[in-house]
Amino acid sequence: MRLVYIGNKLAGKGFNPTTIDTLGDILSSICPTVFASEKKNPLLRFIDMGYTIIKHRRDNPIVLIDTYSTSAFYFVVLSSFICQICRIRYIPYLHGGGLKDRLENSPQLSQFVFNNAYRIISPSGFLKEVFKNQGFDGVCVFPNFIEIDRYPFKERNHLSPKFLWVRSFHEIYKPQRALIVLLHVLKYYPEAELCMVGPDKDGSLEKVQNEANALGIAGQVKFTGVLSKEEWIKLSVDYDIFLNTTDYDNTPVSVMEAMALGMCVISTKVGGIPYLFEDGVEGLMVDLENDERFSDYALKLLASPELSKSISLNARLKSESWDWQVVKKLWVELLVK
C-alpha cells in the first residue's frame, strides 16, 4: 500500500512548514509515501496534485488530503473528485477553525467531499464536534504531535517582559493584537520586547510594521521573517510569554511547541484552544476581542512567579502526551494494519 499525501508543501519556498512538511516525513517511515505539491504557483500546484493521484492510482493508495477552509479547500474538492472517479480511498485531514464556516457556506461541496471519504481525521475534539453538529459522524481524532526531545524545557518563574509571536502574518491571526499587548506592558516595564516570527501571507506584515511605527514602539519589536523550527526554538530561550492572538484556530502546533518549551501561553479562547489546554492551569485564555485582558494577563504573569512557574511546568507535562511515539500508534493502525 502506498500513501499519497496532498497538501501545500511549501516550506522550501519561504513559507512556514505545514503539517505535510512535519507529519509527511515521519509517515514515510511507516509506509511508502509520495507528496504533492511543492509548486508555488497555485494553478501548477493544483495540476500537480491531480496528476500525482492519477499516476499512482494502480498502487492501491490511500490519499491523505490536508483540508483547509480558505481557497485551499478547492484543492480538496479536486483531489476528492479524482479519487472518487478512480475509486481510490481518500482521507480529509482537517485543519483550521474556519472549517465550521466552510461547512455552512458550501454545504453541497462539503457533502461531496466528506460523505464519500474513506475516513475523516481531525487533530482535535473541536473539529470532531463541529462536523458532528453538521451531520458528519465518525470523525477520528488523531492529535497533532511533536517530537518532545526536540524541545528543551526551560522553567519560567521570574518572567522577563519578553513576548514571542509565531505565525504567518494574516488578517485572521490578528498580529496587531500583539502590538497592543506590548504597548500596554511598556507603561509598566519600559524594557519590554516583542519578537514576531513568520512570513507574510496577505500584506499584514507591512501593516503591522507601519502600526508599530505609528504607535512609537518599532524599536521594541523585532521581525525575523521565516525561521526554521530549529532557529525559532533556539530563539525562544530568550522569551518567556507566548502570544496567540488569532480569531480562528484549531490546534496550532506553534502553541503546542511553546508549551513544550515551558513558555507561558496567552491565547484567544477560540476554536480548538479550549480543547488544547486547561485555562489557568496550562495556559491563559482571553475571550475574543478582549484585548485589554491580554495585557492584564501578561502583567499578572510578570508579577506572579508562582503562577508562571506552575503554568510552565503543567504546560510541559501536557505536551508530553502529544509526543510522536504516543500518536504514532494511531497512524500505524490506519495505514499498516
N, C-alpha and C positions, 0 to 999 in steps of 0.2 A: 504494500500500500504506500502511496505517495501523498504527501501533504502539499497542496498548492496554497500559498499564503498571499492574499491580495490586500494591499494597503499602500499607503504613501510612504515609501521607503526613501526618505529624502535627507537623512542625517548627513550624507556625504555632499549635499548640495547647499549646506549652510543653514538648514533648519534644525530645530530641536529634535532629538530622537523621539520616535513614537513607539507604540507597542510592537510594531513589526520589526523595528530595529533591536529591541531588547528581548522580547519573547522569541522572535524568529530564530535567532542564533541558537538558543537553548533547545527549541523544539527540533532543530536539525540533529541534535544528539539523540533524539528519541526515534525519529523516522526520517527517511529521505524527504527533503523539503526544497521546493523552488519558490521564488518570490517574484512578485510584480506589484508595483513597478518603481524603478529608480528614475524614471523620466520626469524631468522638472516641468516640462510643458504639459498642461492638463490634458490636452487632446491626445498627445502622444502617449501619455500615461494611461488614458482611457483605452486606447487601441492596444497597448502592450498588455494590459490586464486581460482583455478579451482573448487576444492571441495566445497568451500563456495557458489559459484554461483549455482552449480548444486543442493546443499542441499536446497536452498531457491527458486528454480525455480517455485514452485507452489504457492508462496506467492504474485504473481503479482508484482515482484520487478522492480525497476529501478536500474540499476547498474551504479554507478559513478566510472570512472576509471582515476586515476591520470596518465597523459600521458607525458612521458619524451622522450628525443631524443636519449639518450645513450642506453646501453644494457637493461635498464628497459623497453624500447619500446617493447621488446618481451613479457613482461608480458601483455602488452596491446593487442598484437596480439592474445595471448592465450585466454585472457578474452573475447575479442570481438568474437572470433571463437565460444566459448562455448555459448555465448549469442545468436549468430545467429542460432546455432543448436537448442537451447532450445526456440527460438522465444521470447527472453527477450529483452526489451528495454534497451539500454545502452548509456551512455553519456561519451565520452572522455573529460577530463578536462585538458586543455593544460597548460604545464609548460615548461619553458626553451627556451632561444633564439635559441638553436641549432635545434629546430624543423624544421626550414627552410631547413637545410642541410639534415635532415631525409626525408623530402618530396621529395627532389631532388634525394637523393641516394637510396631510397627504394620506388619508385613510385607505384609498384604493391601492396606491403603490405600496403602502405598508403591508396590507393584506397579501399582495402579490409576493412580496419578499419573504415575509415571516411565516405565512401559513404553509409555504412549500419547503421550508427549511428542514434539514435533517435534524439539527439541534439549534438552539439559540443559547449563547453563552453570555453571561453578564459578569463583570468583575465586582458587582455589589448587589446587596439585597435591595437597594433603592430602585435600580432599573428593573429588577425582577418584579417588584411591586407595581411599578409604572406599567409594565407590559401586561401584568395580570389584570389591572384595572381597565385596560383597553381590550381585553378579551384574548390575550395571547398567553396561554398557560404553558407550563412545562419549561420555563427558562431555568437553566442551570447556572449556579453561581460558582465561578472559578475565580477566586480572589486575585487581584493584581499582586505581583510578587516583587520582592527584592532579593538580592544575594547578600544576606546580612553581614557576611565577613568583609564586604567591600566598604562598610560604613563604620569607621572608627567612632566609638561613642565618647563624647565629652560631656561630663555632667555640668549642667548650668545651674548655679545657685546665685552667686552675686553677679547679676547680669550687667553687662555694659549696654548703653543705649545704641546698639548697632543692629540694624534691621536688614534682613535679606529677603528679596522677592525673586522668584524663579518661575518664569512663564513666558510664553510668546506674548508680544505686545499686540493685543487685540481688544477691541471695544468691550467684548463680553467679559473679559478678565479684569476690567476696571483698574488698570495700573495707577490711574490718578489718585485712587484712594490711599495708596502707599505714601504719596506726597503729603496728603492731608495729615496722616499719622505723624510723619516726620515734622511737619510744620508745628503741630501742637506740642510734640515732645521737646522740640528745641526751646520752647519757652521755659522749660524746667531743667533741661540738660543741653547746654549750648554745644557740647561736644558730640551730639547725636549724629549718626550717619545712616545712609540708606544705600544699599547696593542692589541694582536691578539687573538680572541676568536673563537674556533671551533675545530671540530675533524679532524683527518687525513683521507683522502679518498684514496690517491694513492701514498703515500710516500712523498708528497710535504712538509709536516710539517718538516721532518728531513732535507730536502734540504734547507728550509728557515732558520732553526736554524743554519745549517752549514754556510749559506751565511752571516747571521748576525755575526757569529764569524769571518769569513774571512774579513768582512768589518770593524771589530773592533767596532761594535755598539751593541753587545749582551747585554751589561749592560743596554742599554736604551730600550730593547724590552722585553715585558712580554708575555708569552704564558700561557693561562689559561686552555687550553683544552676545553671540553664541559661544558657549563654553562646552567642552566635553564633560561627561559625567565626572571623570577624574579631576578635571580642573575645578569644577564648582564644589565638589566635595572637599578638595584641599582648601579652597577659599572660605568655606563655611566655618572653619575653625575660628575665624576672626569675628564671627557674628553669633548673636545669641537668640534673637527673636525672628521667627519666620512669619511673613505676612502672606496670606492667601486671600485675595480681595475680590474674587470673581462673582459675577451674577449667576452663573450656571456652573455646575460641577457634578462629577460622578465620584470617582475615587482617584484623585490626582496623585500620580506617582511622586511628584515633587514634594507633596506634603508627607507622604509615607517615608520618603528618604530623609526629610528634615527631622521627622520623629525618630528615625533610626540613629541619626547623628546626635540626638539628645537636645535638639533645639526646641524652644517653646513656641508652639504654633498658635497664631491667632487667625481664625478663618471666618469668612461669612458662613452663616448657617443655611446652606443651600444644598439642593440635590442630595448626593450621597454622603456629604460630610458627616451628618449625624450617625451614619452607619459606619463611619471610618474610625472615629474616636469618641470617647465619652467627655462631654463638656465639663470643664472644671477639674477633670482628673488627668486626662492625657493631652489636653489642649484647651483652648478657649474659643467659643463661638460667638459671633456677632450677628444679630438679626439684620437682614438685608436693608441697605440704605442707612443703617445706624452708624455712620462714620465716626461720630463722637465716641461711641462705645469702643471702637478700635483703639483710639488714643487712650481712653480710660483704662482699658485692659493692659496696654503697653506700660503705662505708668504704674499700674498695680503690680505687674511682674517685676518691674525695676525696683520697687520699694519692698518686695516680699521675697526674700531669699528662700524661705521655707516652701512657699508656693511654687516658685520656679524650680527648685530642686525636685519637688515631688512630681511636677508635670514632666520634667526632663527624664526622670527615672521611669515613670509609668509609660511615657511615650516609647522609650526604647524597649521596654518589656512587651508592649503591644506589637511593636514592629517585628519582633522575633517570630510571631505567629504567621507573618507573611513571607517567611524565608522560602526560597525556591524548593528546598528539599521537602517542605511540607506541601506546597501547592503542586509539585511535580506529579504526585500520585494521581491527581485528578486527570491530568493530561495523558499520562501513560494509559490509564484505564480507557480513555476515549479513543486514543489513536492506535494503540497496540493490541489491547485485549479484545 
